[in-house]
Amino acid sequence: MDRMWPFHADSLSFVAHAVLRILPQVATLSIAHVMTTLRKVSISLLVLVALAGVGLYFLTRGDTADLSVDEVAGTDPTLQEPDAEAFPTVQIAKPVGWEAGDAPKAAEGLAVNRFAEGLDHPRVLYALPNGDVLVTLTRAPAAEDDGEGGFMDTIRGWVASYLFSEAGAAGESPNELVLLRDADGDGTAEIQQVILTEGLDSPSGISWGDNTLYIANHDAVLAFDYELGADAVTSKARKLMDLPPGGGHWMRNMEIHPDGGRLYIAVGSVSNIGESGMAIEDGRAMIWEYNIETGEPRQYAAGLRNPNGLDFSPWSGELWTTVNERDMLGSDLVPDYLTNVPVGAQYGWPWLYYKDNIDRRVEAPMPQFLMEYTRNPEFALGPHVAALGLVFSAEGHTMGENLSSGAFIARHGSWNRKPPSGYDVVYVAFDGRGNPEGKPVPVLTGFLNDDGTTKGRPTWVEWAGDGSLLVSDDTAGIIWRTYAPEAQPAAAIEPNQGESLPPQRELSDPRRAFEEDYLREQAAQGNLPGL
C-alpha cells in the first residue's frame, strides 16, 4: 500500500496521551491567555499553508522546454546552459489504458497486434532459443522507513509515493516470471503461464544458457535449473552474487555474453546527483560483470547514473547500454543516451555529464583527473525520455529494409519535462562500421494522448522467434508485437573484421617515419622537382 501519512500508530498514541495530560492545565488558564495562544497557532498554520501554496505553485509551473526532443538527440545534441531547479518540473501522464481493439500507431509498412494482455505490470522480456518468451511481472520493492531519515526524507518518500501512484507504478510487486508461448504461430501467445514465484523479489533481468535460467532480483542474481520447453521452474534458487538493494533506481537488468560465459548486470544509482552522500552509492551507477565459470564478480564500467537496456553490437561484439541521465537542470537537460561500454569505461556521474560538463550542484569532491578519462556518450536519445529496453537488429528479423541495420529502443516517457518526451519505441540507424547516425526514428507511437494522459508506457523490446519485435507496455499490462507483413527474414549483419597492427620491433620516431613516407609519396607523384 502507498504511504499516505508519515506518522505511525504509536506516534498517534503518544500525541493522545500528551493531549490528555495538557487538558487539565489548559482548564486553569485564563480566557485571554487561551485566546492569545490560539491566535499564535492560527498564524503559524496560516504561514504553513502559505508556504505549502508557494511550493505547490512552483511545482505546477516548472520549466518549459526551449528545444525539441530531436534537437537534444543524435551524435551532436544541443546542450543548453544548465539552470538548476529548486523544485523539479513535474508533468505526469496519468495512465487511462487502451480501448478494446485499439493499438499503438506503427511506422509506415509495419503492422501491430496484441501478443499478450492482462498481465500485471510486465517489464523485461527475454526470448528463449525454442521460441518461448519469458517476462517478469514486477514493481519496486517495498520501501523500508525506519524513521531515522528525518523529516525531509519522510517528505521525499511521500512525494515519491504520490508520483509512483500517478504514473501507474504504485502497488506491491507481483514477483512473477511468466512464460508466453505462441504454439500455433498466429502471432498471439495463447499460453500465459506463471512458471516461477519462489525466491523472486522485484525481479527484472532475465538470461538463459546451458539449461540454466538467471534472474536478477533488486538485491541479488539467482540461478535456476531450467530446460527449454518446461512449463515450470522446479529447482531451488542458487544465489550467485549480491547486488546493492532497492534504492531510487531498483531495476537490475541483465544480459548474457554471446559466448555464454559472463553475465552483465546494470545497477542504477539511489539518487539524482549523490545528494544522499556517495557512501550509499557504493556498487551502484555501474555495470557489473559476473564470470559464470569462476563465480567471480567485478565492476565492469562506472559513472552511469541509471543504465538499463543491454545488448551486444553485431558489428563489433561490444556491449552497449541505454542510460537515464540526471534531473532538475530544466526540461532540455540532460539527454538520456545510448552508448558502447568498453571494460573500464567511466561516464562521469555524478560530477560530469557528456564528457566535460561539470554539475556544480554535486557536493562530493570530484576524483582527480576524472574529466581526462570520462567518455562522451555515442548517441543522445533526448531529454528525460527514460530510455529502457534495447535490442540491435538481429538475423531473421522482419522489420523491413528501412529498419534493418540499427537499434530499437523503448522510451518509457518523462515525468519531469514540459512538454512530455518519450512514450514511444524508436529506431536508431547504424552505419556499416557500427556507429549510430541521424536522429531517432519513430517505430511505435500513440501511447500519449493529446490531453496529457497515456494509454500505456513502452518498457522493453525483444525479438520473437518469428522475427517480429515484442514490446512490453507495463501500465497497460500488454505485450505488443510489430512487424512488416511483406518483409522477408533479414540476413545477419556482417561483423567488422580487421587485421591487428604488426608489433613494433624497434624504437623509432613516428613523426620522422611519417615525413619520410610523405616525401617518398610526393616524389613518386612528381610533386617534388629535383628529387
Buried (B, 14 or more C-beta within 10 A) or exposed (E): EEBEEBEEEEEEEEEEEEEEEEEEEEEEEEEEEEEEEEEEEEEEEEEEEEEEEEEEEBEEEBBEBEBEBEBBBBBEBBBBEBEEBEBBBBBBBBBBBBEEEEBBEBBEBBBBBBBBBEBBBBBBBBBBEEBBBBBBBBBBBEEEEEEEEEEEBBEBBBEBBBBBBBBBBBBEBBBBBBBBBBEEEEBBBEBBEEBBEEBBBBBBBBBBBEEBBBBBBBBBBBBBEBEEEBEEBEBEBEEBBEBBBBBBBBBBBBBBBEEBBBBBBBBBBBBBBBBBEBEBBEBBBBBBBBBBEEEEBEEBBBBBBBBBBBBBBBBBEEBBBBBBBBBBBBBBBBBBBBBBBEEEBBBBBBBBBBEEBBBEBBEBEBEEEBBEEBBEBBBBBBBBBBBBBBBBBBEBBBBBEBBBBBBBBBBBBBBBBBEBBBBBBBBBBBEEEBBBEBBBBBBBBBBBEEEEEBBBBBBBBBBBBBBBBBBBBBBBBBBBBBBBEEBEEBEEBEEEEEEEEEEEEEEEEEEEEEEEEEEEEEEEEEEEEEE
